[in-house]
Amino acid sequence: MKIACVGGGPASLYFSILMKRVDPSHDITIYERNPAGSTYGWGVTYWDELFDNLYAADPESAQTIKANSVRWNTWDARIHDRASVLIEPGDEGFGIGRRALLGILDERARSLGVRVEYEREITGQEEVADADLIVAGDGVNSALREPHAAHFGTEVRTGRNVYMWLGTTKIFTSFTFSFVETEHGWIWCYGYGFGKDHSTCVIECAPETWRGLGLHETNEADSLSLLEKLFAEVLDGHRLIGRAQPEGTAHWLTFRTVTNRRWFKDKLVLVGDAAHTTHYSIGAGTALALGDAVFLTEALHETDDLSQALASYQKERQAAIKMTRRAASNSAHFYENLTRYIDLPPMQMFALLGQRHSSWLRRLPPRVYYGAGWLGTRMARLIPARLIPARAPE
Ligand SMILES: Cc1cc2nc3c(=O)[nH]c(=O)nc-3n(C[C@H](O)[C@H](O)[C@H](O)COP(=O)(O)OP(=O)(O)OC[C@H]3O[C@@H](n4cnc5c(N)ncnc54)[C@H](O)[C@@H]3O)c2cc1C
């Protein structure tokens, strides 16, 4: 089969690896608009279940990914000036730099005979029309999806809060949440390690806080300097870094949740963020992109009928990620409605933070939810028993 993958992100690269493993005669080319070794963002998180799935699909790349990841099993949550807790031992989590992950997948794909063409932007399907299968792994703003938005049933919901995906030289050894109150409202960060020199620090706030702090009109350097002051305690005097590459720039963004009713049209199929995005606060988008690759590969090798294979991929994969998508939407809702929770007694707030994936949390008054012991999810079951005050709540 002649396959063109547009976009050299985790979804396309992993799909090409799995296809080559199943049948080395596949002729696969990946087209990536950016130069090799350059990417957006910093580190991404993943969980043990993902590693098990990766290991089953391709042990070689799974082992290299794990060897290049950092791990943590404690969670550090702080409400500035009020309380902080260390939750241990929590679920084991992993972090890996996006650049390292893409480098590993690129090398593995090439070793199996995949051609990866960097600095090659594909602006329309006609440029790769001679392929038997065209994989749109071109991310959230997919150029291949766009002209067929009506067919795919594309819907985009823009989140209310603004965020910036930053790096820092502070090495977080726990997954860290820090909520800071300003005169214009709350601002918070999620920090996690991904390598020996850097950690990720995603900073988020409501638009009113963002404007109130003047972050809508300051340049990058001034924004970072203000954020370093606000998060000085958690950053321990370390700097925030806007750009992973010298030519890049950090931007304030609003998260776009993309959904598509259909995931294929004739020989064009959507994978990863082109098909669906999940709010970053549950750290699952990369894992889902890799999982799409697994499902698509399996579907394509179950039958010789392309449209039957793509229909099966769409049906099975949409069902498999439904719960994760709902969890992501609930988590985004928690942060967009932080004022519902932030003034609760800190231990309750921290417990509910661990419950943010739950649909019931957004429907019930927080105190009722907490009091009724609606602690259904795995993480939430762990939290109440393991909250260890690092500083006594006031
Ligand atoms: C702030 C933030 C934090 C996140 N944290 C996590 C996390 O902790 N864990 C996690 O699992 N996920 C996380 N994610 C989500 C994750 O980054 C994405 O879900 C994942 O990268 C999707 O992979 P992909 O291959 O579908 O798309 P992408 O990684 O976006 O790759 C798409 C590629 O296509 C290329 N491209 C686009 N258009 C074209 C074109 N026309 N021609 C050629 N190339 C093109 C792009 O340059 C890009 O390299 C986070 C996202 C954000 C925004």
The ligand as an SDF file (V2000), in Angstrom:
LIG
                    3D

 53 58  0  0  0  0  0  0  0  0999 V2000
   -0.3660   23.0080   26.7430 C   0  0  0  0  0  0  0  0  0  0  0  0
   -0.4670   21.6030   26.2610 C   0  0  0  0  0  0  0  0  0  0  0  0
   -0.0030   20.5680   27.0720 C   0  0  0  0  0  0  0  0  0  0  0  0
   -0.1190   19.2630   26.6480 C   0  0  0  0  0  0  0  0  0  0  0  0
    0.3170   18.2850   27.4840 N   0  0  0  0  0  0  0  0  0  0  0  0
    0.1330   16.9940   27.1480 C   0  0  0  0  0  0  0  0  0  0  0  0
    0.5180   15.9740   28.0390 C   0  0  0  0  0  0  0  0  0  0  0  0
    1.0120   16.2260   29.1320 O   0  0  0  0  0  0  0  0  0  0  0  0
    0.3060   14.6840   27.6480 N   0  0  0  0  0  0  0  0  0  0  0  0
   -0.2510   14.3640   26.4480 C   0  0  0  0  0  0  0  0  0  0  0  0
   -0.4480   13.1680   26.1630 O   0  0  0  0  0  0  0  0  0  0  0  0
   -0.6280   15.3190   25.5790 N   0  0  0  0  0  0  0  0  0  0  0  0
   -0.4550   16.6250   25.8880 C   0  0  0  0  0  0  0  0  0  0  0  0
   -0.8410   17.6050   25.0300 N   0  0  0  0  0  0  0  0  0  0  0  0
   -1.5060   17.2340   23.7540 C   0  0  0  0  0  0  0  0  0  0  0  0
   -0.5320   16.8180   22.6570 C   0  0  0  0  0  0  0  0  0  0  0  0
    0.4610   17.7900   22.4580 O   0  0  0  0  0  0  0  0  0  0  0  0
   -1.2730   16.5700   21.3370 C   0  0  0  0  0  0  0  0  0  0  0  0
   -2.4880   15.9160   21.5820 O   0  0  0  0  0  0  0  0  0  0  0  0
   -0.4330   15.6790   20.4140 C   0  0  0  0  0  0  0  0  0  0  0  0
    0.7400   16.3590   20.0430 O   0  0  0  0  0  0  0  0  0  0  0  0
   -1.2070   15.2970   19.1430 C   0  0  0  0  0  0  0  0  0  0  0  0
   -0.3530   14.6310   18.2510 O   0  0  0  0  0  0  0  0  0  0  0  0
   -0.6030   14.7300   16.6660 P   0  0  0  0  0  0  0  0  0  0  0  0
    0.4420   13.8730   16.0380 O   0  0  0  0  0  0  0  0  0  0  0  0
   -2.0130   14.4390   16.3690 O   0  0  0  0  0  0  0  0  0  0  0  0
   -0.4190   16.2650   16.3060 O   0  0  0  0  0  0  0  0  0  0  0  0
    0.8240   17.2420   16.4920 P   0  0  0  0  0  0  0  0  0  0  0  0
    1.7190   16.7690   17.5750 O   0  0  0  0  0  0  0  0  0  0  0  0
    0.2490   18.5970   16.5990 O   0  0  0  0  0  0  0  0  0  0  0  0
    1.6200   17.1050   15.1370 O   0  0  0  0  0  0  0  0  0  0  0  0
    1.1160   17.6110   13.9390 C   0  0  0  0  0  0  0  0  0  0  0  0
    2.2910   17.8790   13.0340 C   0  0  0  0  0  0  0  0  0  0  0  0
    1.8060   18.2080   11.7460 O   0  0  0  0  0  0  0  0  0  0  0  0
    2.6100   19.2430   11.1940 C   0  0  0  0  0  0  0  0  0  0  0  0
    1.8000   19.8950   10.1660 N   0  0  0  0  0  0  0  0  0  0  0  0
    0.6720   20.6180   10.3580 C   0  0  0  0  0  0  0  0  0  0  0  0
    0.1660   21.0070    9.1580 N   0  0  0  0  0  0  0  0  0  0  0  0
    0.9790   20.4990    8.2230 C   0  0  0  0  0  0  0  0  0  0  0  0
    0.9660   20.5360    6.7980 C   0  0  0  0  0  0  0  0  0  0  0  0
   -0.0080   21.1890    6.1440 N   0  0  0  0  0  0  0  0  0  0  0  0
    1.9510   19.9110    6.1130 N   0  0  0  0  0  0  0  0  0  0  0  0
    2.9370   19.2420    6.7810 C   0  0  0  0  0  0  0  0  0  0  0  0
    2.9980   19.1830    8.1340 N   0  0  0  0  0  0  0  0  0  0  0  0
    2.0240   19.7810    8.8410 C   0  0  0  0  0  0  0  0  0  0  0  0
    2.9330   20.1120   12.3970 C   0  0  0  0  0  0  0  0  0  0  0  0
    4.0790   20.8970   12.1780 O   0  0  0  0  0  0  0  0  0  0  0  0
    3.1400   19.0690   13.4910 C   0  0  0  0  0  0  0  0  0  0  0  0
    4.4880   18.6580   13.5790 O   0  0  0  0  0  0  0  0  0  0  0  0
   -0.7150   18.9410   25.4070 C   0  0  0  0  0  0  0  0  0  0  0  0
   -1.1600   19.9700   24.5680 C   0  0  0  0  0  0  0  0  0  0  0  0
   -1.0560   21.2830   25.0080 C   0  0  0  0  0  0  0  0  0  0  0  0
   -1.5810   22.3710   24.1070 C   0  0  0  0  0  0  0  0  0  0  0  0
  1  2  1  0
  2  3  1  0
  2 52  2  0
  3  4  2  0
  4  5  1  0
  4 50  1  0
  5  6  2  0
  6  7  1  0
  6 13  1  0
  7  8  2  0
  7  9  1  0
  9 10  1  0
 10 11  2  0
 10 12  1  0
 12 13  2  0
 13 14  1  0
 14 15  1  0
 14 50  1  0
 15 16  1  0
 16 17  1  0
 16 18  1  0
 18 19  1  0
 18 20  1  0
 20 21  1  0
 20 22  1  0
 22 23  1  0
 23 24  1  0
 24 25  2  0
 24 26  1  0
 24 27  1  0
 27 28  1  0
 28 29  2  0
 28 30  1  0
 28 31  1  0
 31 32  1  0
 32 33  1  0
 33 34  1  0
 33 48  1  0
 34 35  1  0
 35 36  1  0
 35 46  1  0
 36 37  1  0
 36 45  1  0
 37 38  2  0
 38 39  1  0
 39 40  1  0
 39 45  2  0
 40 41  1  0
 40 42  2  0
 42 43  1  0
 43 44  2  0
 44 45  1  0
 46 47  1  0
 46 48  1  0
 48 49  1  0
 50 51  2  0
 51 52  1  0
 52 53  1  0
M  END
$$$$
